[in-house]
Amino acid sequence: MKVKIKYSIIFLCCAALLFTAACASQPNTLVSGGTLIWSDEFDGDSLDLAKWNIDTGTGAQYGLEGWGNSERQFYRPENVIVRDGVLRLEVRKNNPEADSGKGAFPYTSGKISTGGVMNHDAAVKGQIFAVMPGDRVEARIKSSRGVGFWPAFWLIGANSNEYGGHKVRGWPRCGEIDIIEVRGGQENRFSSTIHYGPYWPENRSIGDYVLLENGNLADEWNVYGVTWNADVLQFLFNGEVWQTIDLKQIHADDKRYFVKEAFGAKTGFIININLAVGGGFVQNAIPADSAFADSAPLDDRTLLVDWVRVYR
């Protein structure tokens, strides 16, 4: 698969952007090795709840209706499926909460994380696993397909909320690393971005996107990853570094953005995987009703994950 690295400023989650010489590429640099310290191959017939939490609802329970991005899905455990060695996060247009008047969102979908609270099972709460600076986290993914879908594989600081057991910093001071986000209907490209800085509207983001010269992220399996320490962050696509962000330089330019604090934090980052519907990143588009027809391919409205692995 040929890829073409595009350099541009991208706008995400209503964040102001700072684009400097801190962002550059190192194409054809392979990153591998290390000791495998955590993984899920999604074997068996259900999600391993010793490794993951399942998020539910619209985000309203956290004061983030629409999960802070004007998203339109209600996350439910029923949309998180493990089958044939693959994690499936499926979007459906069948929200019983909306039908009963308890929720305004007609779509349901799935979201899992290694931190926070598994609010469909009060017996399990708190952080399960955090990726630390110096680690490399990767996942083998096949994207959903179609306008209105927003698949994402991302990390957020474990001190973003009280469920991690750390002093709460909140977003974006806790730091966020978006390893892959796909804008539905444009499955020939994906974005990778970091978020940091003081609270909105003083927050900052920086990132780029990869544009495929041929191929489609919904047709082919690809491996997406990131590795970083307090000084530098590198995004990976099929093992190759395609974007490098100089965290040390950003910190030196303006210490008010808390870059060293966020990306060098010993509390680490929790892993998130989700398939959203609508939201600002996809210009608030929603899927066509035809996407949910019995004749429509189920995989088109499904985010598929073969495995997630963390190396140290």
C-alpha positions in Angstrom: 0.0 0.0 0.0 1.4 3.4 -1.0 0.9 6.2 1.4 1.4 9.9 1.0 2.1 12.0 4.1 0.2 15.2 4.1 1.2 18.1 6.3 -1.5 20.4 7.5 -3.1 21.8 10.6 -6.2 19.8 11.6 -9.0 21.1 13.8 -10.5 18.7 16.5 -12.9 19.1 19.3 -13.1 22.9 19.1 -9.5 23.1 20.2 -7.2 26.0 19.2 -4.2 24.9 17.3 -0.5 25.5 17.5 1.5 24.3 14.6 5.3 24.8 14.8 8.5 23.1 13.8 7.8 20.7 16.6 5.9 18.5 14.1 7.8 16.7 11.3 8.1 13.3 9.6 10.6 10.5 9.6 9.3 8.2 6.8 10.6 4.6 6.4 12.0 4.5 10.0 10.8 1.1 11.4 10.1 0.8 15.2 9.9 -2.7 16.7 11.2 -4.8 19.5 10.8 -4.4 23.2 9.2 -6.7 25.8 5.5 -7.4 25.4 4.0 -6.3 28.8 0.2 -6.3 28.0 -2.0 -7.5 25.2 -5.4 -8.7 24.2 -5.7 -11.0 21.1 -9.5 -11.0 21.6 -9.7 -14.8 21.8 -12.8 -16.4 23.2 -16.4 -15.3 22.8 -16.6 -12.2 25.1 -14.6 -9.2 26.1 -12.0 -9.9 28.8 -13.3 -7.7 31.7 -10.1 -8.2 33.6 -8.5 -6.0 31.0 -11.2 -3.6 29.8 -14.0 -1.5 31.0 -17.1 -1.0 28.9 -18.4 2.6 28.8 -22.1 3.2 28.5 -24.5 6.1 28.0 -24.2 9.4 26.3 -21.6 11.0 28.5 -24.2 13.0 30.4 -23.3 11.1 33.6 -20.0 12.9 33.4 -21.4 16.3 32.4 -20.4 15.6 28.8 -23.6 15.1 26.9 -22.6 13.8 23.5 -19.2 12.9 25.0 -18.1 16.5 24.7 -18.1 16.4 20.9 -21.9 16.5 19.9 -21.8 12.8 19.2 -25.1 11.0 18.7 -24.6 7.5 20.0 -25.6 5.8 23.3 -22.9 3.3 24.2 -24.2 -0.1 25.3 -22.4 -3.4 26.3 -24.5 -5.2 23.7 -22.6 -3.4 20.9 -19.3 -4.8 22.1 -18.8 -8.2 20.6 -15.8 -10.6 20.5 -16.1 -13.3 17.8 -13.6 -15.3 15.7 -10.6 -13.6 17.4 -11.8 -10.1 16.6 -13.3 -7.3 18.7 -16.3 -5.8 17.0 -17.8 -2.4 17.9 -21.1 -2.3 16.0 -23.4 0.7 15.4 -27.1 0.1 15.4 -30.1 2.3 15.0 -32.1 0.7 17.8 -31.6 2.6 21.1 -34.3 1.4 23.6 -33.4 4.3 25.9 -34.4 6.7 23.2 -37.6 4.7 22.5 -38.5 4.9 26.1 -37.9 8.6 26.3 -34.8 8.2 28.6 -32.2 9.1 25.9 -32.3 11.4 22.9 -29.8 9.5 20.8 -31.2 7.0 18.3 -27.9 5.2 17.6 -26.1 2.7 19.8 -22.4 1.7 19.6 -19.5 0.4 21.6 -16.6 1.9 23.6 -14.0 0.2 25.7 -11.1 1.5 27.8 -8.5 0.3 30.3 -9.5 2.9 32.9 -12.5 4.8 34.3 -15.6 3.1 35.5 -17.4 0.1 34.0 -20.8 1.6 34.7 -22.8 -1.4 33.6 -21.2 -3.5 36.4 -20.8 -1.6 39.7 -18.6 -4.5 41.0 -15.6 -3.4 38.9 -14.3 0.2 39.1 -11.1 2.0 38.7 -8.0 1.9 36.5 -7.0 -1.5 35.1 -4.0 -0.7 33.0 -2.1 2.4 31.9 0.5 2.8 29.1 3.6 4.5 30.5 6.0 7.0 28.8 8.6 4.9 27.0 6.1 2.2 26.1 4.8 1.5 22.5 1.2 0.7 22.1 -0.2 -0.7 18.8 -3.4 -2.1 17.5 -4.3 -3.9 14.3 -7.6 -2.4 13.0 -10.0 -2.4 10.1 -12.1 0.8 9.9 -15.8 1.2 9.6 -17.0 2.7 6.3 -19.5 5.5 5.5 -20.5 9.1 6.2 -21.3 9.8 9.9 -19.1 7.2 11.5 -16.1 8.2 13.6 -13.8 5.3 14.6 -11.0 6.1 17.0 -8.1 4.4 18.9 -6.7 6.9 21.4 -5.1 7.4 24.8 -6.0 9.9 27.6 -4.1 10.7 30.8 -5.0 8.4 33.7 -5.3 11.5 35.9 -8.1 12.9 33.7 -10.8 11.9 36.2 -11.2 10.5 39.7 -11.6 6.9 38.6 -7.8 6.4 38.1 -7.1 7.0 41.7 -4.7 9.9 41.0 -4.9 13.7 41.6 -7.3 14.9 38.9 -5.8 17.2 36.2 -8.8 17.2 33.8 -8.7 17.5 30.1 -6.6 18.6 28.3 -4.0 19.2 31.0 -3.9 15.4 31.5 -2.9 15.0 27.8 -4.5 13.1 25.0 -3.0 11.1 22.2 -5.3 10.3 19.2 -3.5 7.5 17.4 -6.1 7.1 14.7 -9.3 8.9 13.9 -11.1 8.3 10.6 -13.7 10.8 9.2 -16.5 8.6 7.8 -16.7 8.7 4.1 -13.0 9.4 3.7 -11.5 6.0 4.5 -8.5 6.7 2.4 -7.0 8.9 5.2 -6.6 9.0 9.0 -5.5 11.7 11.5 -3.2 11.5 14.5 -3.2 14.3 17.0 -2.2 15.3 20.5 -4.2 17.6 22.8 -2.6 19.5 25.7 -2.5 22.8 27.6 -4.7 24.7 29.9 -8.5 24.3 29.9 -10.6 25.4 27.0 -10.4 27.9 25.3 -6.6 28.0 26.0 -6.0 24.4 25.0 -3.8 23.4 22.1 -3.7 20.5 19.6 -1.1 19.5 17.0 -1.3 16.8 14.4 -1.2 15.6 10.8 -2.9 13.1 8.5 -1.9 10.2 6.2 -3.5 10.1 2.8 -3.4 6.7 1.0 -2.4 6.8 -2.6 -4.3 3.6 -3.1 -6.2 1.3 -0.8 -8.9 1.8 1.8 -8.7 1.6 5.6 -12.1 -0.2 5.6 -10.9 -2.9 3.2 -7.5 -3.7 4.7 -6.1 -4.4 8.1 -3.4 -1.9 9.3 -1.4 -1.5 12.4 -1.5 1.9 14.1 0.7 2.9 17.1 2.6 5.5 19.1 5.7 5.6 21.3 6.8 8.5 23.3 8.8 9.8 26.3 8.9 13.3 27.9 10.9 14.6 25.0 9.6 13.2 21.7 6.5 11.4 20.4 6.3 9.3 17.3 3.2 8.0 15.5 3.5 4.7 13.6 1.7 3.3 10.6 2.4 -0.4 10.0 5.6 -0.1 12.0 6.9 3.0 10.3 7.3 6.4 11.9 5.3 8.9 9.9 5.0 11.8 12.3 7.4 13.0 15.1 6.4 15.7 17.6 9.1 17.4 19.6 7.5 17.6 23.0 10.7 19.1 24.5 10.6 22.0 22.1 6.9 22.7 22.7 7.6 22.7 26.5 10.6 25.1 26.0 8.5 27.4 23.8 5.9 27.9 26.5 5.8 26.0 29.9 2.2 27.2 30.4 1.0 24.4 28.2 2.0 21.6 30.7 3.4 19.4 28.0 6.2 17.9 30.1 3.7 17.4 32.9 1.2 15.6 30.7 3.3 13.4 28.5 5.9 12.6 31.0 3.4 11.7 33.8 4.3 8.6 35.7 0.5 8.0 36.1 0.5 7.0 32.3 -2.3 6.9 29.8 -5.3 4.7 29.5 -6.3 3.0 26.2 -9.6 3.8 24.5 -11.3 2.3 21.5 -14.7 3.5 20.2 -16.9 4.0 17.2 -18.9 7.2 17.5 -21.7 8.5 15.4 -21.8 12.1 14.3 -19.9 14.8 16.2 -17.7 17.7 15.3 -14.9 15.7 13.7 -17.3 14.5 11.0 -19.0 17.8 10.6 -22.0 16.5 12.6 -23.0 14.2 9.7 -25.0 11.1 10.5 -25.2 7.8 8.6 -27.8 7.3 5.9 -30.7 5.0 6.9 -29.5 2.7 4.1 -26.5 1.9 6.2 -28.8 0.0 8.6 -30.8 -1.9 6.0 -30.8 -5.7 6.3 -29.0 -5.9 2.9 -26.2 -3.5 4.0 -22.8 -5.0 5.0 -22.6 -5.2 8.8 -18.9 -4.6 8.7 -19.4 -1.2 7.2 -20.9 0.1 10.4 -18.4 -1.9 12.6 -14.9 -1.1 13.9 -12.9 -4.3 13.8 -9.8 -4.8 16.1 -7.6 -7.9 15.7 -5.3 -7.2 18.7 -3.9 -4.5 21.0 -0.3 -4.8 22.3 1.9 -2.8 24.5 5.7 -3.1 24.5 8.3 -1.7 26.9 
